[in-house]
Amino acid sequence: MKILFFIIVVLATTTTVNFGKSTPHFLSDDLINFINSKNTTWKAGRNFNINTSDFLTKRISNILPRKEIKHTLPTKIHSVDLEAIPEFFDAREAWPECASVIGDIKDQGACVAGWAFAAVGTIGDRICIHSNATIQMNLSAIDLMTCSNECNYGCTGGLLVEGWYYWSTVGIVTGGKYGTNDGCKPYSIEPCDHYDSETCGIGYAPDCVKVCDEGSSLEYESDLKTGAPYYVVQSEVQMQTEIMTNGPIASSFKVYEDFFLYESGVYQQVTGRYFRREAAKLIGWGVENGVPYWLAVNSWNENWGENGYFRILRGSNECEIETEPLAGIPKF
């Protein structure tokens, strides 16, 4: 087993409110009540036990800095028809035969695997969409996490863009949820009950083994799935056009303390320290009470947020969600 020890440095506190001499614990009822008292565009609630360690919560949202990326990022530019972009769009409704794939909520457990789930989830969605729903499969997050040389940091974080690079150059095998026999290499980190700090331990990723799990009838090399070169889509309308045309996209964003408390509504940062980055699938958009949002799929299980989903402010690059969205086209 690969046990990696590391120190996460939390940046200096930069909040939008001054609490005075003592700042409430970021999982406390005081902070929940404060956020809800602001009557902002979203509601805060309890997703994590207040005794959950800082170490654990930092493990959950820790995607490595953009500056470490070694590969160039080609930009795809669509010819945009503004009149063709609807006010509401949901990829599950646009491709109903792939809805169960697109809307599936994963559980990364106590492991920094959001970047991997965002990458393989988006790729899996697009395999279904571009095969006209004739191919429906889960790609293995654990294979990507452990076998990519450029983003092989186990449970301590990863590079979203390097995940796409690995898919386009080497390939990723199939693999479903923890405890299943789905595919070549199902996820090996057990689910985590965020409400129970005693049962939610720290996850460790295994070493890279380019062999399918025992009991699988698949062969690793022949199970590898690859895609055309990945690309970036930048700007709100480019992102919308890409999603409408080719399916969900993956994007990283800044995670602040208040994001852990998100329960419903359209998230925008209200208060709290910056932790680091997370990644998610963007599957659509809409408007609520005049507030535009992106519809996103997280991998913190169905007990978090809006049954595993969240909505985040659209059009103003909230938490840098619109800075560098990634996509690619599968090969068959």
Solvent accessible surface area in square Angstrom, and as a share of the most:
residue,aa,sasa,rsa
1,M,158,0.71
2,K,43,0.18
3,I,93,0.47
4,L,65,0.33
5,F,180,0.75
6,F,56,0.23
7,I,155,0.79
8,I,25,0.13
9,V,110,0.63
10,V,32,0.18
11,L,97,0.48
12,A,85,0.66
13,T,77,0.45
14,T,89,0.51
15,T,45,0.26
16,T,97,0.56
17,V,38,0.22
18,N,134,0.69
19,F,55,0.23
20,G,50,0.48
21,K,218,0.92
22,S,87,0.56
23,T,81,0.47
24,P,30,0.19
25,H,78,0.35
26,F,7,0.03
27,L,0,0.00
28,S,11,0.07
29,D,85,0.44
30,D,95,0.49
31,L,4,0.02
32,I,16,0.08
33,N,93,0.48
34,F,41,0.17
35,I,0,0.00
36,N,50,0.25
37,S,73,0.47
38,K,109,0.46
39,N,136,0.70
40,T,45,0.26
41,T,41,0.24
42,W,12,0.04
43,K,109,0.46
44,A,2,0.01
45,G,7,0.07
46,R,74,0.27
47,N,9,0.05
48,F,1,0.00
49,N,40,0.21
50,I,74,0.38
51,N,110,0.57
52,T,4,0.02
53,S,57,0.37
54,D,57,0.29
55,F,88,0.37
56,L,6,0.03
57,T,0,0.00
58,K,31,0.13
59,R,2,0.01
60,I,1,0.01
61,S,1,0.01
62,N,3,0.02
63,I,8,0.04
64,L,24,0.12
65,P,36,0.23
66,R,109,0.40
67,K,174,0.74
68,E,71,0.32
69,I,27,0.14
70,K,151,0.64
71,H,41,0.18
72,T,121,0.70
73,L,33,0.17
74,P,68,0.43
75,T,70,0.41
76,K,67,0.28
77,I,139,0.71
78,H,29,0.13
79,S,114,0.74
80,V,49,0.28
81,D,85,0.44
82,L,121,0.60
83,E,169,0.76
84,A,56,0.43
85,I,30,0.15
86,P,54,0.34
87,E,108,0.48
88,F,112,0.47
89,F,32,0.13
90,D,21,0.11
91,A,0,0.00
92,R,67,0.25
93,E,135,0.61
94,A,45,0.35
95,W,51,0.18
96,P,84,0.53
97,E,112,0.50
98,C,2,0.01
99,A,31,0.24
100,S,89,0.57
101,V,25,0.15
102,I,0,0.00
103,G,14,0.14
104,D,40,0.21
105,I,11,0.05
106,K,33,0.14
107,D,29,0.15
108,Q,2,0.01
109,G,0,0.00
110,A,4,0.03
111,C,0,0.00
112,V,3,0.02
113,A,0,0.00
114,G,1,0.01
115,W,2,0.01
116,A,0,0.00
117,F,20,0.08
118,A,4,0.03
119,A,0,0.00
120,V,7,0.04
121,G,17,0.17
122,T,0,0.00
123,I,1,0.00
124,G,3,0.03
125,D,1,0.00
126,R,1,0.00
127,I,8,0.04
128,C,0,0.00
129,I,14,0.07
130,H,59,0.27
131,S,14,0.09
132,N,130,0.67
133,A,22,0.17
134,T,110,0.64
135,I,59,0.30
136,Q,89,0.39
137,M,43,0.19
138,N,41,0.21
139,L,7,0.04
140,S,1,0.01
141,A,4,0.03
142,I,4,0.02
143,D,0,0.00
144,L,0,0.00
145,M,0,0.00
146,T,1,0.01
147,C,7,0.04
148,S,1,0.01
149,N,144,0.74
150,E,53,0.24
151,C,0,0.00
152,N,48,0.25
153,Y,75,0.29
154,G,1,0.01
155,C,3,0.02
156,T,16,0.09
157,G,0,0.00
158,G,0,0.00
159,L,7,0.03
160,L,10,0.05
161,V,2,0.01
162,E,1,0.00
163,G,0,0.00
164,W,0,0.00
165,Y,70,0.27
166,Y,14,0.05
167,W,1,0.00
168,S,20,0.13
169,T,78,0.45
170,V,65,0.37
171,G,0,0.00
172,I,0,0.00
173,V,0,0.00
174,T,11,0.07
175,G,3,0.03
176,G,5,0.05
177,K,82,0.35
178,Y,97,0.37
179,G,72,0.70
180,T,59,0.34
181,N,154,0.79
182,D,60,0.31
183,G,18,0.17
184,C,0,0.00
185,K,16,0.07
186,P,14,0.09
187,Y,9,0.04
188,S,56,0.36
189,I,11,0.06
190,E,111,0.50
191,P,74,0.47
192,C,8,0.05
193,D,68,0.35
194,H,9,0.04
195,Y,94,0.36
196,D,47,0.24
197,S,34,0.22
198,E,157,0.70
199,T,93,0.54
200,C,9,0.05
201,G,49,0.47
202,I,48,0.24
203,G,10,0.10
204,Y,72,0.27
205,A,1,0.01
206,P,39,0.24
207,D,73,0.38
208,C,50,0.30
209,V,83,0.47
210,K,98,0.41
211,V,95,0.55
212,C,15,0.09
213,D,67,0.34
214,E,184,0.82
215,G,81,0.78
216,S,37,0.24
217,S,113,0.73
218,L,74,0.37
219,E,123,0.55
220,Y,12,0.05
221,E,121,0.54
222,S,94,0.61
223,D,10,0.05
224,L,39,0.20
225,K,50,0.21
226,T,43,0.25
227,G,0,0.00
228,A,31,0.24
229,P,100,0.63
230,Y,12,0.04
231,Y,19,0.07
232,V,3,0.01
233,V,0,0.00
234,Q,83,0.37
235,S,56,0.36
236,E,50,0.22
237,V,50,0.29
238,Q,21,0.09
239,M,0,0.00
240,Q,8,0.04
241,T,19,0.11
242,E,0,0.00
243,I,0,0.00
244,M,58,0.26
245,T,78,0.45
246,N,13,0.07
247,G,0,0.00
248,P,0,0.00
249,I,0,0.00
250,A,0,0.00
251,S,0,0.00
252,S,22,0.14
253,F,1,0.00
254,K,54,0.23
255,V,0,0.00
256,Y,30,0.11
257,E,8,0.04
258,D,0,0.00
259,F,1,0.00
260,F,0,0.00
261,L,1,0.00
262,Y,0,0.00
263,E,61,0.27
264,S,37,0.24
265,G,9,0.09
266,V,1,0.01
267,Y,1,0.00
268,Q,47,0.21
269,Q,43,0.19
270,V,18,0.11
271,T,1,0.00
272,G,3,0.03
273,R,66,0.24
274,Y,34,0.13
275,F,2,0.01
276,R,52,0.19
277,R,33,0.12
278,E,4,0.02
279,A,2,0.02
280,A,1,0.01
281,K,11,0.05
282,L,0,0.00
283,I,0,0.00
284,G,0,0.00
285,W,5,0.02
286,G,0,0.00
287,V,38,0.22
288,E,56,0.25
289,N,146,0.75
290,G,65,0.62
291,V,31,0.18
292,P,45,0.28
293,Y,24,0.09
294,W,0,0.00
295,L,22,0.11
296,A,0,0.00
297,V,10,0.06
298,N,4,0.02
299,S,7,0.05
300,W,1,0.00
301,N,19,0.10
302,E,107,0.48
303,N,100,0.51
304,W,1,0.00
305,G,15,0.14
306,E,41,0.19
307,N,110,0.56
308,G,0,0.00
309,Y,29,0.11
310,F,0,0.00
311,R,35,0.13
312,I,0,0.00
313,L,30,0.15
314,R,22,0.08
315,G,43,0.41
316,S,73,0.47
317,N,61,0.31
318,E,28,0.13
319,C,14,0.08
320,E,57,0.26
321,I,0,0.00
322,E,19,0.08
323,T,58,0.34
324,E,37,0.17
325,P,0,0.00
326,L,3,0.01
327,A,0,0.00
328,G,0,0.00
329,I,50,0.25
330,P,10,0.06
331,K,120,0.51
332,F,143,0.59
